[in-house]
Amino acid sequence: MAAKNVLPSIDAWLAPRASVNRSAASGLGRGRLSPIVTAAAIRIPERVSSQLALVFPTQSPALFVHEGARQALERRLKAACPGRPVILSITDNRHSIISHSTRHGVLHARVHHMFLDAPPRVVEALARYVARGDRKASMLVGQYIDASGSRLARRRPRAIPLVAKGKHHDLLAIFSELNERYFDGGCHALITWGRKAGRKAVEGKATARKTIKLGSYAHLERLIRIHPVLDKPWVPRYFVEYVVYHEMLHHMIPTARGSVRASTSNLASAKGQLARRVLHPPEFLERERHFRKYERALDWERRHIGRLLRAS
């Protein structure tokens, strides 16, 4: 019978080596095998001396539009505007949801991408609104915009330095007092003095300001800004309180939607009637009158608006 070459198994290589204790093996039957485990050397990879560079995009991702859906919506607008060329652009603008204008006989429409996959009845309403300014259609479009609010692009909250203590008025102290008196401490907004904006110059001379925004509220940052022109010794505290109280109401009372003339605060800015955001619904106006010096503050504003404009 031929001898077979038997390769040792891998277990044999990995098993601890055993050697014979020669001194004990001199006596027959008394020899023992003493296992001797040899030291094993394990190679550990060297630690990376520097952190790998991670590259992140610095801008928002581009908007990719399904061209077939855009063309289908454009054809529907053309059907609602017979005999008039239509050019449709799709946007991701969270401030101007719908806008349209006619230039050289061509209707240019800019529509938010939420309408690309809108239900047929919403698309029909959009076409009627753009073509004829249909009032009922604008209400339906406005309801759809409200329901699709999560699809509006949101800006990243910015790190904004808060400066509440002015030279003459402490906004944080005013805010705290109003919060306890009118809102039972339930208004969780931030407050700061705004920055003074420079005037536009015409032929080297600064133009006179015609309007002024004494306060504003940013929903994303939950931030109230007060115009620094109110931080003057001749501006009474109760008027600053009124402006702060007005902006606190914007935090506490959500906006409503109604059918009124378009303005810069519209979600959908276009000509004619449109369902838009109503910044001062009836509940807001009613609660604004609860301010204890409401009439006095309005009277002071009427008498000093010119001085505020000049000082801003």
VEXDREN-2710 file (C-alpha; in Angstrom, 1 decimal):
% VEXDREN-2710
k/r/px/py/pz
1/MET/0.0/0.0/0.0
2/ALA/1.5/3.3/-1.1
3/ALA/2.2/5.8/1.6
4/LYS/0.1/9.0/1.4
5/ASN/1.6/12.5/1.8
6/VAL/-0.5/14.0/4.6
7/LEU/-0.1/17.7/5.1
8/PRO/-0.4/18.9/8.6
9/SER/-3.7/20.7/9.3
10/ILE/-3.7/24.3/10.2
11/ASP/-4.7/23.4/13.7
12/ALA/-1.4/21.7/14.1
13/TRP/0.5/24.8/13.2
14/LEU/-1.6/26.9/15.6
15/ALA/-1.5/24.5/18.5
16/PRO/1.0/25.2/21.3
17/ARG/4.3/23.4/20.9
18/ALA/5.2/20.7/23.4
19/SER/8.7/19.6/24.4
20/VAL/9.9/16.6/26.4
21/ASN/11.3/17.2/29.8
22/ARG/14.6/15.4/29.3
23/SER/15.5/15.1/33.0
24/ALA/12.2/13.5/33.8
25/ALA/12.4/11.2/30.7
26/SER/15.5/9.4/32.0
27/GLY/13.4/7.2/34.1
28/LEU/11.2/4.9/32.1
29/GLY/7.5/5.6/32.4
30/ARG/8.1/8.8/34.3
31/GLY/8.6/11.2/31.4
32/ARG/6.0/13.9/31.1
33/LEU/5.3/16.3/28.3
34/SER/5.4/19.9/29.5
35/PRO/3.6/22.3/27.1
36/ILE/5.6/25.4/26.4
37/VAL/3.6/28.2/24.8
38/THR/5.8/30.3/22.6
39/ALA/5.3/34.1/22.6
40/ALA/3.3/35.4/19.6
41/ALA/4.1/38.7/17.9
42/ILE/1.1/40.7/16.8
43/ARG/1.6/43.5/14.3
44/ILE/-0.6/46.6/15.2
45/PRO/-1.0/49.1/12.3
46/GLU/0.5/52.5/12.9
47/ARG/-2.0/55.2/13.9
48/VAL/-2.8/57.7/11.2
49/SER/-1.0/60.8/12.1
50/SER/-3.5/63.2/10.6
51/GLN/-7.2/63.4/10.2
52/LEU/-8.5/62.7/6.7
53/ALA/-9.9/65.8/5.1
54/LEU/-13.7/65.7/4.8
55/VAL/-15.1/67.9/2.1
56/PHE/-18.7/69.1/2.5
57/PRO/-20.7/71.1/0.0
58/THR/-20.9/74.8/0.8
59/GLN/-24.1/75.6/-1.1
60/SER/-27.6/74.2/-1.1
61/PRO/-28.2/71.3/-3.5
62/ALA/-29.4/72.3/-6.9
63/LEU/-33.1/71.9/-7.8
64/PHE/-33.5/69.1/-10.3
65/VAL/-36.8/69.5/-12.2
66/HIS/-38.5/66.7/-14.0
67/GLU/-38.7/68.1/-17.5
68/GLY/-41.7/66.0/-18.5
69/ALA/-43.7/67.3/-15.5
70/ARG/-42.7/70.9/-16.3
71/GLN/-43.8/70.6/-19.9
72/ALA/-47.1/69.0/-18.9
73/LEU/-47.8/71.9/-16.5
74/GLU/-46.7/74.4/-19.2
75/ARG/-49.2/72.8/-21.7
76/ARG/-52.0/73.2/-19.2
77/LEU/-51.2/76.9/-18.7
78/LYS/-51.1/77.3/-22.5
79/ALA/-54.5/75.7/-22.8
80/ALA/-55.9/78.2/-20.3
81/CYS/-54.3/81.1/-22.3
82/PRO/-55.3/80.4/-25.9
83/GLY/-53.4/82.4/-28.5
84/ARG/-50.7/83.6/-26.0
85/PRO/-47.2/82.0/-25.8
86/VAL/-46.4/80.8/-22.3
87/ILE/-42.9/80.2/-20.8
88/LEU/-42.9/78.3/-17.4
89/SER/-40.0/78.3/-15.0
90/ILE/-39.9/76.1/-11.9
91/THR/-38.4/77.6/-8.7
92/ASP/-37.6/76.7/-5.1
93/ASN/-38.4/80.2/-3.9
94/ARG/-40.1/80.1/-0.5
95/HIS/-41.2/83.8/-0.6
96/SER/-42.6/84.1/-4.1
97/ILE/-44.5/80.9/-4.7
98/ILE/-46.3/82.1/-7.9
99/SER/-45.5/85.1/-10.0
100/HIS/-46.3/85.9/-13.6
101/SER/-46.0/88.8/-16.0
102/THR/-46.5/89.5/-19.7
103/ARG/-43.6/90.8/-21.7
104/HIS/-43.8/91.4/-25.5
105/GLY/-47.0/89.4/-25.6
106/VAL/-45.4/86.3/-23.9
107/LEU/-46.7/85.1/-20.5
108/HIS/-43.8/84.4/-18.2
109/ALA/-44.8/82.3/-15.2
110/ARG/-42.6/81.3/-12.3
111/VAL/-44.1/78.5/-10.1
112/HIS/-42.8/76.6/-7.1
113/HIS/-41.9/73.0/-7.8
114/MET/-44.7/71.8/-5.4
115/PHE/-47.2/72.2/-8.3
116/LEU/-45.4/69.7/-10.5
117/ASP/-47.1/66.8/-8.7
118/ALA/-50.2/68.7/-7.5
119/PRO/-53.6/67.0/-7.8
120/PRO/-55.5/67.8/-11.0
121/ARG/-58.0/70.1/-9.4
122/VAL/-55.1/72.2/-7.9
123/VAL/-53.4/72.4/-11.4
124/GLU/-56.8/73.5/-12.9
125/ALA/-57.1/76.2/-10.2
126/LEU/-53.5/77.3/-10.8
127/ALA/-54.2/77.7/-14.5
128/ARG/-57.4/79.7/-13.9
129/TYR/-55.6/81.9/-11.5
130/VAL/-52.7/82.7/-13.7
131/ALA/-54.9/83.1/-16.8
132/ARG/-57.8/85.1/-15.4
133/GLY/-57.0/85.9/-11.8
134/ASP/-59.9/83.7/-10.7
135/ARG/-60.8/84.5/-7.1
136/LYS/-62.1/81.0/-6.1
137/ALA/-59.1/79.4/-7.7
138/SER/-56.7/81.6/-5.7
139/MET/-58.3/80.3/-2.5
140/LEU/-57.8/76.7/-3.5
141/VAL/-54.2/77.4/-4.5
142/GLY/-53.6/79.1/-1.2
143/GLN/-55.0/76.1/0.7
144/TYR/-52.7/73.8/-1.2
145/ILE/-49.7/76.1/-0.4
146/ASP/-50.6/75.9/3.3
147/ALA/-50.9/72.1/3.2
148/SER/-47.5/71.8/1.4
149/GLY/-45.6/74.2/3.7
150/SER/-43.1/71.5/4.6
151/ARG/-41.9/71.5/1.0
152/LEU/-40.8/75.1/1.2
153/ALA/-37.0/75.5/1.5
154/ARG/-35.8/76.6/4.9
155/ARG/-32.8/78.7/5.6
156/ARG/-30.3/77.5/8.1
157/PRO/-30.6/79.4/11.4
158/ARG/-27.8/81.9/11.7
159/ALA/-25.8/82.7/14.7
160/ILE/-27.1/86.2/15.5
161/PRO/-25.5/88.2/18.3
162/LEU/-28.2/89.4/20.7
163/VAL/-27.9/93.0/22.0
164/ALA/-30.9/93.7/24.2
165/LYS/-29.5/96.4/26.4
166/GLY/-29.4/99.8/24.7
167/LYS/-28.2/103.2/25.9
168/HIS/-31.6/104.3/27.0
169/HIS/-33.9/101.2/26.9
170/ASP/-33.4/97.6/28.0
171/LEU/-35.3/95.4/25.7
172/LEU/-34.9/92.2/27.8
173/ALA/-36.4/93.9/30.8
174/ILE/-39.3/95.2/28.7
175/PHE/-39.8/91.8/27.2
176/SER/-39.9/90.1/30.6
177/GLU/-42.4/92.5/32.0
178/LEU/-44.7/92.2/29.1
179/ASN/-44.4/88.4/29.0
180/GLU/-45.5/88.1/32.6
181/ARG/-48.3/90.7/32.3
182/TYR/-49.9/89.7/29.0
183/PHE/-48.8/86.1/28.3
184/ASP/-48.2/84.5/31.7
185/GLY/-44.6/83.9/30.8
186/GLY/-45.6/81.8/27.8
187/CYS/-43.8/83.8/25.0
188/HIS/-40.6/82.0/24.3
189/ALA/-39.0/84.3/21.8
190/LEU/-35.7/86.1/21.6
191/ILE/-35.2/89.9/21.3
192/THR/-32.4/92.2/20.1
193/TRP/-31.8/95.6/18.8
194/GLY/-31.5/95.6/15.0
195/ARG/-28.8/97.2/13.0
196/LYS/-29.1/100.6/11.6
197/ALA/-29.4/100.5/7.8
198/GLY/-27.6/103.1/5.7
199/ARG/-29.5/105.4/3.3
200/LYS/-29.3/105.1/-0.4
201/ALA/-27.4/108.0/-2.0
202/VAL/-28.5/109.8/-5.1
203/GLU/-25.9/112.0/-6.7
204/GLY/-23.8/111.9/-3.6
205/LYS/-26.6/112.9/-1.3
206/ALA/-28.5/110.6/1.1
207/THR/-32.2/110.4/0.2
208/ALA/-34.8/111.1/2.8
209/ARG/-36.5/108.0/4.2
210/LYS/-40.2/107.7/3.6
211/THR/-41.0/104.6/5.6
212/ILE/-39.6/102.8/8.6
213/LYS/-40.1/99.4/10.1
214/LEU/-39.9/99.8/13.9
215/GLY/-40.0/96.1/14.6
216/SER/-40.0/92.7/13.0
217/TYR/-40.4/89.0/13.9
218/ALA/-38.5/86.1/12.2
219/HIS/-40.4/82.8/12.7
220/LEU/-37.4/80.7/11.8
221/GLU/-35.1/82.2/14.5
222/ARG/-38.0/83.1/16.9
223/LEU/-36.3/86.5/17.0
224/ILE/-37.8/89.9/17.6
225/ARG/-35.8/92.8/16.2
226/ILE/-36.4/96.4/17.3
227/HIS/-35.2/99.4/15.2
228/PRO/-32.3/101.2/17.0
229/VAL/-34.0/104.5/16.3
230/LEU/-36.2/103.8/19.3
231/ASP/-33.2/103.7/21.6
232/LYS/-33.3/107.5/22.0
233/PRO/-33.9/109.6/25.2
234/TRP/-36.9/111.3/23.6
235/VAL/-38.7/108.0/22.8
236/PRO/-40.9/107.1/25.8
237/ARG/-40.7/103.7/27.3
238/TYR/-44.4/103.0/26.8
239/PHE/-44.0/103.4/23.0
240/VAL/-41.1/100.9/23.0
241/GLU/-43.2/98.6/25.0
242/TYR/-46.0/98.8/22.5
243/VAL/-43.7/97.9/19.6
244/VAL/-42.3/95.0/21.5
245/TYR/-45.8/93.8/22.5
246/HIS/-46.9/94.0/18.8
247/GLU/-44.0/91.7/17.8
248/MET/-44.6/89.3/20.7
249/LEU/-48.2/88.9/19.3
250/HIS/-46.7/87.7/16.0
251/HIS/-44.9/85.0/17.9
252/MET/-48.0/84.0/19.9
253/ILE/-50.7/84.2/17.1
254/PRO/-50.2/82.3/13.9
255/THR/-50.9/84.0/10.6
256/ALA/-54.2/83.4/8.8
257/ARG/-55.1/83.2/5.1
258/GLY/-57.6/85.3/3.3
259/SER/-58.4/86.8/-0.1
260/VAL/-56.9/90.3/-0.2
261/ARG/-54.7/92.4/-2.5
262/ALA/-51.2/91.1/-3.1
263/SER/-48.3/92.7/-1.2
264/THR/-44.7/92.0/-0.3
265/SER/-45.7/89.7/2.6
266/ASN/-47.6/87.4/0.3
267/LEU/-46.6/83.8/0.0
268/ALA/-47.6/84.0/-3.7
269/SER/-46.8/87.4/-5.1
270/ALA/-48.6/88.1/-8.3
271/LYS/-51.0/90.6/-9.8
272/GLY/-54.7/90.7/-8.8
273/GLN/-56.5/88.9/-6.1
274/LEU/-54.8/86.0/-4.3
275/ALA/-55.1/84.0/-1.2
276/ARG/-52.3/85.3/0.9
277/ARG/-51.0/85.3/4.4
278/VAL/-52.8/87.8/6.6
279/LEU/-50.3/89.0/9.1
280/HIS/-52.9/90.7/11.4
281/PRO/-56.0/88.5/11.6
282/PRO/-58.9/89.7/13.7
283/GLU/-57.7/87.9/16.9
284/PHE/-54.4/89.7/16.5
285/LEU/-56.0/93.1/16.3
286/GLU/-58.3/92.4/19.2
287/ARG/-55.4/91.4/21.5
288/GLU/-53.3/94.3/20.4
289/ARG/-55.9/96.7/21.8
290/HIS/-55.4/95.0/25.2
291/PHE/-52.1/96.9/25.6
292/ARG/-52.8/99.3/28.4
293/LYS/-51.4/102.4/26.6
294/TYR/-52.6/101.4/23.1
295/GLU/-54.2/104.7/22.1
296/ARG/-51.5/106.8/23.7
297/ALA/-48.8/104.9/21.8
298/LEU/-50.6/105.3/18.5
299/ASP/-51.1/109.0/19.2
300/TRP/-47.4/109.4/20.0
301/GLU/-46.4/107.6/16.8
302/ARG/-48.6/109.9/14.7
303/ARG/-47.1/113.0/16.2
304/HIS/-43.5/111.9/16.0
305/ILE/-43.3/109.8/12.9
306/GLY/-41.5/112.6/11.0
307/ARG/-38.8/112.8/13.7
308/LEU/-38.3/109.0/13.7
309/LEU/-37.8/109.1/9.9
310/ARG/-35.3/111.8/10.1
311/ALA/-33.4/110.1/12.9
312/SER/-33.3/106.7/11.3
END
